[in-house]
Amino acid sequence: MTKRWKYLITAIMILGAVSLHPVAGAQSKDKQSIDKAQAAKKAQQKVKGRVLKVDQNQNKSKYRVKMLQKSGRVVSVDVDKRSGKVSQTKKKKEK
C-alpha cells in the first residue's frame, strides 16, 4: 500500500470517530435548549424566591417552575426551553 493510501485511510478513520463521538452531538443539543437547572436559575432571577419544583409541560417546549416567595405566596412561571424567556403562568379562573 502506498503512503498516500495509508494517510487517506487514517484520515477517514479519525474523522469517522470524531463525528460519532457522543459528546459532539450533546454539545450541539445543549446550545439549542436549556436544562432544568438553567430554567430554575432564570426563574429565580426573574421572581425572587426559592425554587420548589421544575417540570416540563406536556408538549415539552417549556419548563414550569414553582417558586415560594418570601411573603409565603407560591407562584409558577414558565421558562421557554429554546429562548430561556421567563413568563408568568396564566391563572386558572376560579369558580
N, C-alpha and C positions, 0 to 999 in steps of 0.2 A: 504494500500500500504506500502511496506517495505521501510526502509530508503534508501536502495541501489537503488531501482527503482526511488525514488524521486531525488536522486543525478544524476542518469543517464539521466532522462528527463530534468532536469535543465541544464546539460552539453550540451545536444543536442540542446536545445533552444538557449543557449548562442553562441555556435559555428555556428548555422544557422544564427543568427542575425549578427554576425561579418562578415561572408562570403558574405552576401547580402548587406552590407553597401556600399553605392555609393562611398565613399571616398577610400575604399580599391581598387576598380577597377580603379579609376582615378590615384592613385599613380603608379600603375604598367604601365599605359599607358604613364605617364609623363616620366618615365625612358627610354621608347623606342623612343620617339621623342621630338623635341624641339618645342616651340610655336613661334608665330610671334615676340614677344618682344625679345626672346632669339636670333632669327635669325637676327634681326636688330642690336643687340649688337655685335654679332660675325662679321657681315659685317662691322660695324663701326670700330672694332679693326683691321680688315684687310685693309680696304680702308678708309683713313681719310676723313671725310666729314659729312654732315647732311643727315639723312635718310628722303627721300621724300615719299616713298611708299613701302609697303611689300605685295606681292600677292603670292598665291600658283600657281604652274604651273598646267598644265592640268591633268597630271597623279598623282598629289598631293604628289609627293615624294620629292619635293624641294620647297623652297621659292625663289622668285625673289625679290631682294631688289634694289630699285633705290635710288641712292645717289647723292648729289650735293657736288662736291669738292670745295675747296677754290678758285681754278682757274676759277670756273664758269662752268666747264665741268660736265655733267650728265653721270654717269656710272651705269651699272647694274651688280650685282653679283648674283650668285646662291648659296643658302645655303641648303645643304642636311639635310632633316628632321631628319634622324636617327643618322648620324655621326656628324653633325654640321660643316662639311667641307665647306669652302668658296672657290668658284671658279669663275673665270671671265666668264661672259656670252659671248657666241660665237657671233661675229659680223655678221650681215647680209651683203651680198655682195651688194655694191652699183652699180647701173646701169648707 
